[in-house]
Amino acid sequence: AIANGQLEMQLQPIWDLKAGRICGAESLARWQHAERGAISPAVFVAMAESSGLISEFTRWSINASLQHAVEARRRGLDLPISINLSAAAMAERGMVEHLLGALRLWSVPSDAVVIEVTETAIIGDLEKGADILGRLSEEGVLISIDDFGVGNASFAYLRQFPATELKIDRSFVTGMLGNVRSMQLVKAMIDFAHHIGLRVVAEGVEDRSTLQRLAELECDHAQGYIIGRAKPAAEFFDSFRVEA
């Protein structure tokens, strides 16, 4: 699929709750198989990891995402692109060098990219994870902790990692209006992140009432179906009307 160009990197919008506009996009891989139809990323990423192709897949992912970053800049859009790195990808030798080299190759500023890593990927090897993310941060790449709240990590690891953003897992956000405990946890995570200087993104936002409540809780950004699903990059960019 990688060799034959069957994979596509689509973009899902990220919404700025204070400014009321799209402020970035997450780059998400999609595979439309000729015979089997759409194959879930949960399936083909796991296949890449178990078959030893995760390095090749991640390199493709990085380059495809950076091409979208180039297109955003060409269109005059200030839209950082978020790229996911799995635990297996984090463990691959030379991944930092490849990412930094790709930024230079595509002439993309380091702060136009957000690297998303899960708590699970981080705590697998704290020392190595801190080194990798530290090197990226030193070059100006932004770091996001994805699926925050569902991992087994303690808050202690946040002292070691140069994160700029926390993404609250959708399991807390979806249905939070009907669950007092979930609402309290979301508020606590937002307040906690702000106290240590991090931006907060709420994932899994599916209705306007939740979007409004998150704004009232002073969450920074939101992502979910109410804002927009992942779509082909050309369609994503064509939806913008840049004001002069």
C-alpha distance (Angstrom), angle and dihedral (degrees) to the residues before:
residue distance angle dihedral
A1 . . .
I2 3.81 . .
A3 3.80 93.5 .
N4 3.80 94.1 45.3
G5 3.80 96.8 46.1
Q6 3.80 94.6 -114.4
L7 3.81 93.6 136.1
E8 3.78 121.9 83.0
M9 3.77 129.5 -163.7
Q10 3.79 108.5 -140.8
L11 3.81 128.4 -172.2
Q12 3.80 129.1 -126.6
P13 3.82 116.4 -164.8
I14 3.80 124.4 -118.7
W15 3.82 116.0 -150.1
D16 3.79 127.1 -141.4
L17 3.82 103.9 -138.9
K18 3.79 94.0 -161.5
A19 3.80 99.6 43.9
G20 3.82 94.2 36.8
R21 3.80 95.9 -132.9
I22 3.79 143.2 96.1
C23 3.80 108.1 -82.5
G24 3.81 103.7 174.8
A25 3.77 146.1 -16.6
E26 3.78 138.3 -122.8
S27 3.78 115.3 -132.1
L28 3.82 110.2 -133.4
A29 3.81 126.8 -175.9
R30 3.80 119.2 -129.4
W31 3.82 130.4 -173.2
Q32 3.79 121.2 -161.2
H33 3.81 103.9 -171.6
A34 3.80 115.7 -150.8
E35 3.83 92.6 -131.5
R36 3.81 106.0 18.2
G37 3.77 99.4 41.5
A38 3.80 122.0 -142.9
I39 3.80 113.3 6.7
S40 3.80 117.1 -156.7
P41 3.82 116.7 -113.5
A42 3.82 86.9 -132.1
V43 3.81 86.6 63.8
F44 3.80 102.6 41.8
V45 3.82 96.4 40.4
A46 3.81 88.5 52.5
M47 3.82 87.8 48.6
A48 3.80 90.1 52.4
E49 3.81 90.7 50.9
S50 3.80 96.1 47.0
S51 3.81 94.7 43.7
G52 3.79 96.6 49.4
L53 3.81 93.2 -111.0
I54 3.80 96.8 111.2
S55 3.80 92.1 102.3
E56 3.80 92.5 52.7
F57 3.81 91.4 43.8
T58 3.82 92.8 49.5
R59 3.78 92.5 48.5
W60 3.80 89.3 51.5
S61 3.81 89.8 47.2
I62 3.80 93.3 51.5
N63 3.80 94.5 48.3
A64 3.81 94.0 44.5
S65 3.81 90.3 49.8
L66 3.79 93.1 48.2
Q67 3.80 90.1 52.3
H68 3.81 86.5 59.5
A69 3.81 89.6 48.8
V70 3.80 88.5 53.9
E71 3.81 90.8 50.6
A72 3.80 91.6 49.5
R73 3.81 90.7 54.0
R74 3.81 91.1 45.2
R75 3.80 88.4 56.9
G76 3.79 92.2 48.2
L77 3.81 93.9 -110.1
D78 3.80 120.7 145.6
L79 3.81 95.5 -148.7
P80 3.80 119.3 142.7
I81 3.81 111.8 -146.8
S82 3.81 118.3 -134.8
I83 3.81 117.0 -144.2
N84 3.81 123.9 -167.0
L85 3.80 121.7 -133.9
S86 3.81 116.3 -166.8
A87 3.80 124.0 -146.7
A88 3.80 89.7 -103.2
A89 3.79 91.7 50.2
M90 3.81 90.2 50.3
A91 3.79 88.9 56.0
E92 3.81 94.3 52.7
R93 3.80 115.2 108.1
G94 3.77 115.6 -118.9
M95 3.81 95.8 18.9
V96 3.82 93.6 122.9
E97 3.78 91.2 49.1
H98 3.79 90.9 48.5
L99 3.80 93.1 50.7
L100 3.80 94.2 47.5
G101 3.81 90.4 44.6
A102 3.80 90.5 50.7
L103 3.81 90.8 51.5
R104 3.79 89.2 55.2
L105 3.81 92.6 43.8
W106 3.80 93.1 53.3
S107 3.85 93.7 36.0
V108 3.80 91.0 -125.6
P109 3.83 116.6 155.3
S110 3.79 111.8 -118.0
D111 3.80 92.3 -124.5
A112 3.82 89.5 58.8
V113 3.81 88.2 71.5
V114 3.80 130.3 70.2
I115 3.80 117.1 -165.4
E116 3.81 111.9 -150.3
V117 3.80 118.4 -154.4
T118 3.79 127.7 172.0
E119 3.79 125.4 -126.5
T120 3.82 87.2 -113.2
A121 3.79 91.6 57.2
I122 3.79 90.7 48.8
I123 3.79 100.0 49.3
G124 3.79 94.5 44.8
D125 3.79 87.4 84.3
L126 3.80 111.6 -0.8
E127 3.80 96.2 -172.9
K128 3.80 94.9 48.5
G129 3.79 92.4 42.0
A130 3.78 91.7 51.4
D131 3.80 90.5 50.0
I132 3.82 94.1 49.2
L133 3.78 95.7 46.3
G134 3.79 91.5 41.3
R135 3.79 91.5 56.0
L136 3.81 91.3 48.9
S137 3.80 91.8 47.2
E138 3.79 91.7 50.6
E139 3.81 87.6 58.3
G140 3.80 90.8 52.3
V141 3.81 99.1 -102.0
L142 3.82 112.4 146.4
I143 3.83 118.4 -124.0
S144 3.81 126.0 -147.6
I145 3.81 126.7 -171.7
D146 3.79 105.1 -140.7
D147 3.83 127.8 -153.3
F148 3.80 90.1 16.1
G149 3.78 114.1 -168.9
V150 3.81 100.4 30.1
G151 3.80 100.4 73.4
N152 3.77 127.1 89.8
A153 3.78 94.4 -118.2
S154 3.79 124.4 118.2
F155 3.78 123.2 -133.1
A156 3.80 87.4 -104.1
Y157 3.81 92.6 84.8
L158 3.81 90.2 63.3
R159 3.80 87.9 72.2
Q160 3.81 89.9 63.7
F161 3.79 101.8 41.7
P162 3.81 125.4 75.5
A163 3.81 94.3 -138.5
T164 3.78 119.6 166.5
E165 3.80 96.3 -176.0
L166 3.81 143.9 31.0
K167 3.80 121.6 -153.4
I168 3.81 111.6 -154.3
D169 3.79 109.3 -137.9
R170 3.79 116.6 -109.5
S171 3.82 91.3 -121.8
F172 3.83 87.9 75.2
V173 3.81 96.8 40.2
T174 3.81 103.1 44.4
G175 3.79 107.8 82.7
M176 3.80 93.9 1.3
L177 3.82 91.7 134.8
G178 3.79 89.5 66.4
N179 3.79 96.1 43.2
V180 3.80 119.0 65.3
R181 3.81 93.8 -165.5
S182 3.81 92.3 52.1
M183 3.81 90.1 49.0
Q184 3.80 91.2 50.8
L185 3.80 91.6 48.6
V186 3.80 92.6 49.9
K187 3.81 90.7 49.8
A188 3.82 90.7 47.8
M189 3.81 92.0 50.6
I190 3.80 92.0 48.9
D191 3.81 92.4 49.1
F192 3.80 92.3 44.7
A193 3.81 93.4 50.5
H194 3.80 92.2 48.2
H195 3.80 91.5 49.6
I196 3.81 90.1 58.7
G197 3.79 93.6 42.6
L198 3.79 101.2 -102.8
R199 3.79 129.8 137.7
V200 3.82 116.5 -125.3
V201 3.81 129.2 -138.1
A202 3.82 119.8 -172.1
E203 3.80 113.4 -149.4
G204 3.78 128.4 -155.8
V205 3.81 98.0 34.8
E206 3.80 105.9 166.2
D207 3.82 106.9 164.1
R208 3.80 139.8 39.2
S209 3.80 94.4 -117.7
T210 3.80 90.9 60.1
L211 3.80 90.5 44.9
Q212 3.81 90.2 53.3
R213 3.81 93.2 46.7
L214 3.80 91.2 51.1
A215 3.80 89.2 52.9
E216 3.81 89.0 51.8
L217 3.81 89.2 51.0
E218 3.85 87.2 54.2
C219 3.78 94.9 -115.9
D220 3.81 108.7 166.5
H221 3.79 105.0 -143.8
A222 3.79 139.0 8.6
Q223 3.76 137.3 -159.0
G224 3.79 131.3 -170.9
Y225 3.78 147.6 95.8
I226 3.82 94.9 -61.5
I227 3.81 87.4 62.0
G228 3.78 96.9 38.1
R229 3.77 144.5 -60.6
A230 3.78 123.7 -117.6
K231 3.78 110.3 -78.0
P232 3.82 137.6 174.4
A233 3.78 110.9 -71.8
A234 3.81 94.9 -118.4
E235 3.80 90.5 53.8
F236 3.80 90.9 45.5
F237 3.80 93.7 52.7
D238 3.80 94.5 41.8
S239 3.81 89.1 58.7
F240 3.81 89.5 68.8
R241 3.76 123.9 91.1
V242 3.77 105.9 -164.2
E243 3.77 112.1 -150.9
A244 3.75 117.5 -133.5
